[in-house]
Amino acid sequence: MFKDRYEAGRKLGQTLSKKRYKAQPIVLAIPRGGVVVGYQVAKELGCPECGGPPLCHLATLC
């Protein structure tokens, strides 16, 4: 399916970036694997990085 979570996040982000959004999307990621995917999705969507701990370990916001 996917080589790793990084690839899965990039591909999901590329798919989501083709959609039109009325507002800036928000990407939330659950720890223990989901943050890796969420971070890649947020990068593909052009979201700013989170402000640092304690938020970064809980979610990537944009």
N, C-alpha and C positions, 0 to 999 in steps of 0.2 A: 504494500500500500504506500507507505512513506518510508524514506530512509531513516528519519529521526523526527523529533518534535520540532526542530528548527525548520526542516523542510515542510512539515505539515502546516506550521504557522505562516510561512512565506506563501504557500499555495493558497491557503484560506484568505490571507490578506490580499493577494492578487485578485482573487475572485470577488471579494467584497469591495475592492477599490473600483471596480467597474460599475458599481451601483451609484445612484444619485441619492444624496441625503439632504434633508431640509436643514439639518443642523450638524455640527461637528459630532461624529460618532464617539461613543465612550466604550473603551475596551476594558473589561474586568477579567481578571485571571485568578484562578484558585491555585494556591501553593501546591507543591509536590508535583510539578510537571506542567501545570497549566500556565504558569507565569512565563515559561519559555515560549509556549505557543502564543500567548497573549502579547508578549513583547514583539514577536515577529509580525503579528497581525497589525499592531499599532505602528510599527515602522513602515509597513506597506501602505497604511492609510495616511501616513504623514503626520501622525499625532506627536505632540511634544512629549518628552520623557517625564516620568513622575518626579516629584520633588525630592525623593530620597526617603530613607527610613522615617517612620514605620510603614509608609504606604507601599514602597516598592516590593516588599515581600508579600503583600496582600493583593495588590492589583496594579495593573498598568493602566493609567487613565489618560484619556485624550479628549 
